[in-house]
Every structure is written in C-alpha cells, then in structure tokens.
Amino acid sequence: MEYISTRGQAPALNFEQATLNGLADDGGLYLPASWPTLSQGEIRGLQGKSYPELAYSIIRHFTYDCVPDEVLKKLVCDACAGFRHDAVAPIKQLDDQLFLMELFHGPTLAFKDYALQILGQLFQYFLSRGGCTCTIIGATSGDTGSAAIAGLKGLSSVELFMLHPHNRVSDVQRRQMTTVLADNIHNIAVDGTFDDCQNMVKSLFNDLDFKGKYALSAVNSINWARIAAQVVYYFRAAIALGAPEREISFSVPTGNFGNVLAGYAAKKMGLPIKKLIIGSNQNDILTRFFESGSMERRDVQTTLSPSMDIGISSNFERYLFELVDHDSGRLHELMQEFQEKGRFDVGRDMLNRARQDFSAYRLTDEDTRKDIRATYEATGEIIDPHSIIGVSAARKEGFREAPVVVLATAHPAKFPDAIHSALGFEPPLPDELSDILTLEERCQNLPNDIPALMKFVESRLVSEISSES
Ligand SMILES: *Cc1c(COP(=O)(O)O)cnc(C)c1O
C-alpha cells in the first residue's frame, strides 16, 4: 500500500517511511492512495474480538507488508498493556440513543494514549530493525506531551525532547510529564508561551543540518500512524452497537480534526457511519466552515477545553484532499490562499457534499459549565470540559435515526478547575495518579532562545552516546 502527499510534490512512501517522516517534504500530509475496505462479512467477523485483536485486524490494513503479522500482534498487545480498563475503551449508555465511549483509560487519562502507545511501539520496531535511532522534538500545551512521553519512555531507539510553556500548564499535566525519569525523556520548560515553544521546535526542523545530524522526527497529530490507531475504536463502538447491520453516528470534540478524521477513515473502510458530528469550543474554525463553506483563521482564545484551543485544524487538509477528488493542484491553490489571506472558500457543491458526512456545533464556556452540571444532575456522570462538547453537539443534532456514540476524550480529573467551576467540587484523582503530586520531578528550564535549545539538545545527545560506550 502506498501513501501519497496531499500536495502531490513529494514521493509516495510505504507505511514505515510515512510513519517515520510524519510531514511530507512538500508541506503536505500523507494518506493512503486508496482506502482499504472491509466487506460486511469481514466486519461481522470482528464481532466479539478483544480490543488488541481488533486493533491488529484493523491496523494491518494500513501497515500492509511493512510489519509481519506476528510482530504486529505483539506490538498492539504491548501497546494495550498500559490501559487500566479490561475493555480498553468501555462504552456507557447515557440515554435511550446516546452512548459515551470512554477513551481515557490509558496511562495519561486522555484519548491520545490510544494512538501514542502504538506509535511508540512502531517507532521502536522500525528503528531497531533498521539499526537506527532518532530524536523526537515536540511542543505541548498539555495532553500531547504526557501521552508522547508515556508512549516513548524507555525505548532504546528514541530520544524525546518535549517543550512546554513554563507555569502555563496545570500541575497535574506538568507532573504527568516531569515525573517520568526515563533516560530517554527530556522535559524542557520554556520561559514563554506555547506558540514560542512551537516556533522553537519549528526552527530546529528548518535547520536542515541540525535535522539531518540528529535525525529529527515528530509524533504530532499529522502522523498517519496516529490516525490509523484511532480508527480502531470507531469499529469497536459501532460493532458493539450493531454494525454492520445498523448505522451508527459519532459525536467528537475536536480541534485539529485528527480524531474525527479517523472516523471518516472508518467510514471509507466500510463501517456504516451515518453522521460524524463535530463539537468545537469558541475556537470554532471547523463549525464555521460547515456553516458557510469558508475556512477562516482567527485568533486563538483560551477556553475551558484547552486541548481544543487551536487556530488552524491541520488534519482538515486530508479531508479537503478528498473533497477536491485528490486533485493536488487544486488543493495546493486552496492551501496557498489560506497561507496568504487567512481564508479560502470551497463553494456550494463541495459544502453540500461535506455536510453529508459531517455536521458541526460550537459550545461557549458558559454553556460548557451549564451542560456539565445538567448532565451530572441527569446521569450522575462527571464529564470533562472537552467530552461535554461532544455530548452537547450530539444533543444539538437532535432527532436520532441512529444511536450516537460520543467520544469522551479525557478523564475529568485532568481538568479539576473546570469541573469545580461547573459543579462546585473537584473530581477524585484515579488511584494510579494519586501519588503523582509527591513524586520526584525532572525538568530543564530554558529561555525562549533557539541557540540555547540547540545547545541543550546536543549536550544531552552527546552525553547519551558517551555513557553508552
Ligand atoms: C487533543 C485533544 C482533543 C482534540 O483532538 P483532535 O486531534 O483535535 O481531534 C480533544 N480532547 C482532548 C482531551 C484532547 O487531549
């Protein structure tokens, strides 16, 4: 199976290369040249499988011949071993036709674990097979950093440098990163904002000498392997609720369009998905697009759901590529226009097609609090400020011909302040996390300065090499 770039100017790659490269050289995103499909009979054959068995059965369609069957089986089992719930992704019923799939039973209590645990295993397998190592550098405003650290800690082929803005992530979020003391994990607190962190990371990637010398790579949400891993839980929920005989809708709180894109991939693979409902916070670039057909960048606002505070939905480019029927020239024009003017329009026809797959709703902070309270009073469930946006979007969609599964993307204990402001009390921390507030932390403080970051990365990599010899 080949992976092609949305912008059409980079070489086609296999799964291994697409995973290790992340972003395409032409600035585009990789996706399968054609969608693998499962027949109704094949989907029926997935009923009753455990989560790791299901993950193997789905992901092998994407890894194709890059990972031998036995290896892939072991690798997904290892990836699932760190989850705290036997079902891995359990489903709860909220009302007659509304279900909640809890994607927060991984090591860092957010759905990003479902992709990053597997991505870590894939990196280790590909790199050690090729006798290579790489240096992963990333920036985080919270959830991505801890999930990447949990997925990559202790791997011998990877060194991970994770930047976060000093004093601008919550205590729990910081400690989930800095209390991991594995030798290959390097936490950096930057005196600056999240954007400063991201710009520092970008400068390192743009320095081609540095990038080549230290084999820089990324595990951010544009990595196709992450999307592939997320497809699994869509199959999980739909099959549990009656697919392929019955249509299912999903409601997904999303910012970067990563999670909901995995739902679209599942639909293209043959899963009977009726509608993919998108929930946005006040950073509503996606909801505005599905209202008007115009994608328009605006300044980012801080909200109660910080993991969805984005100005641009980077994974949308993959869906746009589908909308323009894989015409990479047209896609390139639209992205160019967005770069220059901060907006593009797709016109009526394309918008109507897009609306057959998706609908979208936004929630203000005020309504977020109100809906957390109302749902708690009605069901007794404490729902985190991201997941509640999915619940509310599903309710706004209204009349349901098909059951709707809301993806619950984080455990409420990760956002105690938001829950407190809605309910007047803080959610209890799960047992696994209760000692996190007393564990030893390790973190390097750095100024918002690129040469200082380079010097630090080099010093760590050199000392790793010399301590090995
Ligand atoms: C990252 C994150 C999201 C948004 O994910 P997308 O990739 O933008 O779909 C939603 N909720 C939580 C808790 C997250 O950590």
Ligand as a Chemical Component Dictionary entry (heavy atoms), coordinates in Angstrom:
data_LIG
# 
_chem_comp.id                   LIG 
_chem_comp.type                 NON-POLYMER 
_chem_comp.pdbx_formal_charge   0 
_chem_comp.three_letter_code    LIG 
# 
loop_
_chem_comp_atom.comp_id 
_chem_comp_atom.atom_id 
_chem_comp_atom.alt_atom_id 
_chem_comp_atom.type_symbol 
_chem_comp_atom.charge 
_chem_comp_atom.model_Cartn_x 
_chem_comp_atom.model_Cartn_y 
_chem_comp_atom.model_Cartn_z 
_chem_comp_atom.pdbx_ordinal 
LIG C1 C1 C 0 -6.125 16.526 21.812 1  
LIG C2 C2 C 0 -7.454 16.537 22.465 2  
LIG C3 C3 C 0 -8.639 16.829 21.754 3  
LIG C4 C4 C 0 -8.650 17.227 20.295 4  
LIG O1 O1 O 0 -8.104 16.244 19.454 5  
LIG P1 P1 P 0 -8.067 16.437 17.873 6  
LIG O2 O2 O 0 -6.843 15.719 17.408 7  
LIG O3 O3 O 0 -8.005 17.891 17.639 8  
LIG O4 O4 O 0 -9.281 15.816 17.322 9  
LIG C5 C5 C 0 -9.847 16.746 22.419 10 
LIG N1 N1 N 0 -9.906 16.439 23.744 11 
LIG C6 C6 C 0 -8.800 16.166 24.457 12 
LIG C7 C7 C 0 -8.933 15.849 25.904 13 
LIG C8 C8 C 0 -7.530 16.189 23.850 14 
LIG O5 O5 O 0 -6.438 15.908 24.577 15 
# 
loop_
_chem_comp_bond.comp_id 
_chem_comp_bond.atom_id_1 
_chem_comp_bond.atom_id_2 
_chem_comp_bond.value_order 
_chem_comp_bond.pdbx_ordinal 
LIG C1 C2 SING 1  
LIG C2 C3 SING 2  
LIG C2 C8 DOUB 3  
LIG C3 C4 SING 4  
LIG C3 C5 DOUB 5  
LIG C4 O1 SING 6  
LIG O1 P1 SING 7  
LIG P1 O2 DOUB 8  
LIG P1 O3 SING 9  
LIG P1 O4 SING 10 
LIG C5 N1 SING 11 
LIG N1 C6 DOUB 12 
LIG C6 C7 SING 13 
LIG C6 C8 SING 14 
LIG C8 O5 SING 15 
# 
